[in-house]
């Protein structure tokens, strides 16, 4: 009788532990997904240094669109602006040679018990690889681990969190932190169902 009782207790404890791990993992997945999705991706057209060029290029585009309204300005067959009418001018958008946005988004790292140090070197505009890598780490969470860290070590991470980017004027971490209890409740409901 006592062995049967102990087996029942152990089964209950194992089940509760598995549920706790599942809830923490699902909550971690949600936190990481939001951090990555909210992370700005460098877009030279939004940079202050390029605002004159962006405005000028937009004005040229709008002028050409206005010209399109007059049928006399269009070619007979393809209905495109005639070359002699069309304004064909623009200003260059400046960016460092070989620049590709996505370095910040690609540098989110998930670790247990101690924060990550250093950068990943990953450029991930979409964020899919970063989320996949982080979710892989989260899958290894076990009850008894003391902390899960979501870290981004690029030198400009703090300015971005403080609103330096128009894409994330209120940061990412602060907003995600406000949503953690909601993520936790959602994870509990998902594990129970």
Secondary structure as UniProt FT lines:
FT   HELIX           2..38
FT   HELIX           44..46
FT   HELIX           48..50
FT   HELIX           51..68
FT   HELIX           71..73
FT   TURN            76..78
FT   TURN            83..85
FT   TURN            97..98
FT   TURN            103..104
FT   HELIX           105..107
FT   STRAND          108..112
FT   HELIX           128..138
FT   TURN            139..140
FT   TURN            143..144
FT   STRAND          148..152
FT   TURN            155..156
FT   HELIX           157..161
FT   TURN            162..163
FT   HELIX           166..168
FT   TURN            169..170
FT   HELIX           173..192
//
